[in-house]
Amino acid sequence: MDYILHPSRVYAPWVWPVANWKVASELTGDEPRKPMPIAKPNLGLISYENLGSFFAAGRSFAMAYFCVYVIHGGEDGFGYPAFGAAKTYSLDWILPLLLRNLLATWLIAGSWDYFLYFSRASEKLHKFKKNPAMPSLAQFKHDSFMTTIATFCGTAVEAFICHLYANSSRFPATIAENPYLTFLLAITTTHWRIPQFYMIHRGMHPWKTKYFPDVGKFLYRHVHSLHHKSHNPTAFSGTSMHPVEATACE
C-alpha cells in the first residue's frame, strides 16, 4: 500500500480542521489506543506520504494567494505592499501585516488548543495523546507568549522582503509572467522547505567538534533550548522559540 495514493493524503490538508472535527465527533471513547506510527527514512518517490506533500504545499500556496490577493487585494488586486507601498518603510502598511499574522496565529493555534484540551471532544481524544498529562497553565502561557513574539519576528521578515520586492525589477510582478516556475515552486514547497529547516534545526544542536569551537552547543544553550522548554506540547509549541531562531526559520 506504500505506493498507492491514499485518499486522505489528498484532501486532508485542504479540509483541516473540519475532517479532524468530524472524526472526533464520531469517537465513542471506547476505541483502543493504536501504537505510535514509525517514521520511514525513505518515503519513496511515489509513496502516498511523498505525493501527499505536494497537496499540502498546494494548500500553503492557496493560503498565501488568499493573503496577498484577497486580504490585501485592494480594488485592483495589487494592494499587497510588495507591489508598491513597501518602497519606503511605514507603519501604514506594516501594521496590517502584523495584525493579520497575529489574528491568524491566535485563531489557528488557539482554536486547536481549545479543541484538544477544553472542548467536549477532549475527553475522547485524551487517550490518543502521546503525553497523557494535561499541559500546565504555565506551559500554555509560555508557548503562546513566545509564539506571539515569533509572529512579530515573522512579520519583520515579511516586511523586509516586501521592501526588497517593491524596490526591485528582477522579480515577476504577477503569476502570469512565469506561471510554470510559480507552479513548480508552489507544489514543491515542502520538499525544499524541510531540508532548509532541518539544517537550521540541526545547526542549533551540539556539533561535537574537536578542532574548532562547538557553535551548535553555544546556539543550543543560548537560543534553541528555549524551544525545548515545551516539554508537554500545545498547539503554540511548534513556533514557541527564541526570536533569533524564529527569524532564522522564516
C-alpha positions as CSV (number, residue, x, y, z in Angstrom):
1,M,0.0,0.0,0.0
2,D,3.0,2.3,0.2
3,Y,2.7,3.1,-3.5
4,I,-1.0,3.9,-3.6
5,L,-2.1,7.5,-3.1
6,H,-4.4,7.2,-0.1
7,P,-7.4,9.5,-0.5
8,S,-6.9,11.1,2.9
9,R,-3.5,12.3,1.8
10,V,-5.1,14.2,-1.0
11,Y,-7.9,16.0,0.8
12,A,-6.8,16.2,4.4
13,P,-4.6,19.3,4.1
14,W,-7.4,21.1,2.3
15,V,-10.2,20.4,4.8
16,W,-8.3,20.8,8.0
17,P,-9.6,21.1,10.7
18,V,-13.1,20.1,9.5
19,A,-12.0,16.5,8.9
20,N,-10.5,16.3,12.3
21,W,-13.6,17.6,14.0
22,K,-15.7,15.1,12.0
23,V,-13.5,12.2,13.1
24,A,-13.5,13.4,16.7
25,S,-17.3,13.7,16.7
26,E,-17.7,10.1,15.7
27,L,-15.5,8.8,18.5
28,T,-17.3,6.9,21.3
29,G,-14.4,6.9,23.8
30,D,-14.1,3.1,23.7
31,E,-11.7,2.9,20.8
32,P,-8.4,1.1,21.6
33,R,-5.2,3.2,21.6
34,K,-3.2,2.3,18.5
35,P,0.6,2.0,18.6
36,M,2.6,5.1,17.5
37,P,3.4,5.0,13.8
38,I,7.0,4.5,12.8
39,A,8.7,7.2,10.7
40,K,10.1,5.9,7.5
41,P,13.6,7.1,6.5
42,N,12.9,6.6,2.8
43,L,9.4,7.6,1.6
44,G,9.8,6.6,-2.0
45,L,9.2,8.8,-5.0
46,I,5.5,7.8,-5.5
47,S,4.6,6.9,-1.9
48,Y,1.4,8.4,-0.6
49,E,3.4,10.3,2.1
50,N,5.6,11.9,-0.6
51,L,2.8,12.6,-3.0
52,G,0.7,14.0,-0.2
53,S,3.3,16.6,0.5
54,F,2.6,18.1,-2.9
55,F,-1.1,18.6,-1.9
56,A,-0.1,20.1,1.4
57,A,2.3,22.5,-0.4
58,G,-0.6,23.4,-2.7
59,R,-2.7,24.3,0.3
60,S,0.1,26.5,1.7
61,F,0.3,28.3,-1.7
62,A,-3.5,28.8,-1.7
63,M,-3.3,30.4,1.7
64,A,-0.5,32.7,0.6
65,Y,-2.5,33.6,-2.5
66,F,-5.5,34.4,-0.4
67,C,-3.5,36.7,1.9
68,V,-1.8,38.6,-1.0
69,Y,-4.7,38.9,-3.4
70,V,-7.8,38.8,-1.2
71,I,-7.0,40.1,2.3
72,H,-4.7,42.8,0.9
73,G,-6.1,42.8,-2.6
74,G,-7.5,46.3,-2.9
75,E,-9.6,47.5,-5.8
76,D,-7.1,46.4,-8.5
77,G,-5.9,43.2,-6.7
78,F,-2.5,44.7,-6.0
79,G,-2.9,46.2,-2.6
80,Y,-0.2,44.0,-1.0
81,P,2.6,46.3,0.0
82,A,5.2,44.4,-2.0
83,F,3.5,45.7,-5.2
84,G,4.4,49.3,-4.4
85,A,3.6,50.7,-0.9
86,A,6.7,48.9,0.6
87,K,9.2,51.1,-1.3
88,T,9.6,53.0,1.9
89,Y,9.1,51.7,5.4
90,S,5.9,52.9,7.0
91,L,3.7,51.6,9.8
92,D,0.7,52.3,7.5
93,W,1.5,49.0,5.6
94,I,3.5,47.1,8.3
95,L,0.8,47.2,11.0
96,P,-1.9,45.5,8.8
97,L,0.6,42.7,8.1
98,L,1.2,42.3,11.9
99,L,-2.5,42.4,12.7
100,R,-3.2,39.7,10.0
101,N,-0.4,37.5,11.3
102,L,-1.4,37.8,15.0
103,L,-5.0,37.1,14.3
104,A,-4.2,34.0,12.2
105,T,-1.8,32.7,14.8
106,W,-4.2,33.1,17.7
107,L,-7.2,31.9,15.7
108,I,-5.5,28.7,14.4
109,A,-3.4,27.7,17.4
110,G,-5.9,29.0,20.0
111,S,-8.9,27.2,18.5
112,W,-6.8,24.0,18.1
113,D,-5.8,24.1,21.8
114,Y,-9.4,24.7,22.8
115,F,-10.5,21.7,20.6
116,L,-7.8,19.4,22.0
117,Y,-7.9,20.3,25.7
118,F,-11.1,22.2,26.6
119,S,-13.9,21.2,24.3
120,R,-16.3,18.3,24.8
121,A,-14.2,16.2,22.5
122,S,-11.1,16.5,24.7
123,E,-12.1,13.6,26.9
124,K,-12.4,11.3,23.9
125,L,-9.1,12.5,22.4
126,H,-7.2,12.2,25.7
127,K,-6.2,8.6,25.3
128,F,-4.6,9.3,21.9
129,K,-2.2,11.9,23.3
130,K,1.4,10.8,23.4
131,N,1.9,12.5,26.8
132,P,-1.1,11.6,28.9
133,A,-0.6,14.6,31.2
134,M,-2.6,17.8,30.7
135,P,-0.3,20.8,29.8
136,S,0.0,23.1,32.7
137,L,-1.2,26.7,32.6
138,A,2.4,27.8,32.7
139,Q,3.1,25.8,29.6
140,F,0.1,27.4,27.8
141,K,1.3,30.9,28.8
142,H,4.9,30.3,27.9
143,D,4.1,28.7,24.5
144,S,1.5,31.3,23.5
145,F,3.8,34.2,24.6
146,M,6.9,33.0,22.7
147,T,4.8,32.2,19.6
148,T,3.4,35.7,19.7
149,I,7.0,37.1,19.8
150,A,7.8,34.8,16.9
151,T,4.9,36.2,15.0
152,F,6.4,39.7,15.4
153,C,9.7,38.3,14.1
154,G,8.0,36.7,11.1
155,T,6.2,39.9,10.3
156,A,9.5,41.8,10.4
157,V,11.0,39.3,7.8
158,E,7.9,39.7,5.6
159,A,8.1,43.5,5.8
160,F,11.8,43.3,4.8
161,I,11.0,41.0,1.8
162,C,8.2,43.3,0.7
163,H,10.6,46.2,0.8
164,L,13.1,44.4,-1.3
165,Y,10.4,43.2,-3.8
166,A,8.9,46.7,-4.1
167,N,12.4,48.2,-4.9
168,S,13.5,45.6,-7.5
169,S,12.5,44.9,-11.0
170,R,14.1,41.5,-11.1
171,F,11.0,39.7,-9.6
172,P,7.9,39.0,-11.7
173,A,5.0,41.3,-10.8
174,T,2.3,38.7,-11.4
175,I,2.0,34.9,-11.5
176,A,1.0,35.1,-15.2
177,E,4.5,36.3,-16.1
178,N,6.0,33.0,-15.1
179,P,3.2,30.5,-14.3
180,Y,5.3,27.3,-14.8
181,L,8.0,28.3,-12.4
182,T,5.4,29.5,-9.9
183,F,3.6,26.2,-10.1
184,L,6.8,24.2,-9.7
185,L,7.9,26.2,-6.7
186,A,4.4,26.1,-5.2
187,I,3.9,22.4,-5.2
188,T,7.5,21.6,-4.1
189,T,7.5,24.0,-1.2
190,T,7.6,21.1,1.4
191,H,10.5,19.5,-0.5
192,W,12.8,22.4,-0.2
193,R,11.4,23.9,3.0
194,I,12.0,20.9,5.1
195,P,15.7,20.5,4.2
196,Q,16.2,24.2,5.0
197,F,14.5,23.8,8.3
198,Y,16.5,20.6,9.1
199,M,19.8,22.4,8.5
200,I,18.8,25.3,10.8
201,H,17.5,23.0,13.5
202,R,20.4,20.6,13.4
203,G,22.8,23.5,13.5
204,M,21.4,24.6,16.8
205,H,22.2,21.3,18.5
206,P,25.8,20.3,19.6
207,W,28.1,19.6,16.7
208,K,30.5,17.6,18.9
209,T,33.5,19.1,17.1
210,K,37.1,18.6,18.3
211,Y,39.2,21.0,16.2
212,F,37.1,24.2,16.3
213,P,34.5,25.7,18.7
214,D,31.2,23.8,19.0
215,V,28.9,26.5,17.6
216,G,25.9,24.3,17.8
217,K,26.4,23.8,21.5
218,F,26.5,27.5,22.0
219,L,23.4,28.1,20.0
220,Y,21.5,25.4,21.8
221,R,22.4,26.8,25.2
222,H,21.6,30.4,24.4
223,V,18.9,30.1,21.7
224,H,17.4,26.7,20.9
225,S,17.0,25.5,24.5
226,L,14.0,27.9,24.8
227,H,12.1,25.8,22.3
228,H,12.8,22.6,24.3
229,K,11.1,24.1,27.4
230,S,7.8,23.0,25.8
231,H,8.0,19.6,27.5
232,N,4.3,18.9,27.0
233,P,3.5,20.4,23.6
234,T,0.5,22.6,22.9
235,A,-0.7,24.0,19.6
236,F,1.5,27.0,20.2
237,S,4.7,24.9,20.8
238,G,5.8,24.5,17.2
239,T,6.7,28.1,16.9
240,S,7.4,28.8,20.6
241,M,11.1,29.7,20.1
242,H,13.8,32.3,20.7
243,P,13.5,35.4,18.5
244,V,16.8,34.5,16.8
245,E,15.5,31.1,15.9
246,A,12.1,32.4,14.9
247,T,13.7,34.9,12.5
248,A,16.1,32.3,11.0
249,C,13.3,29.8,10.4
250,E,11.2,32.3,8.4
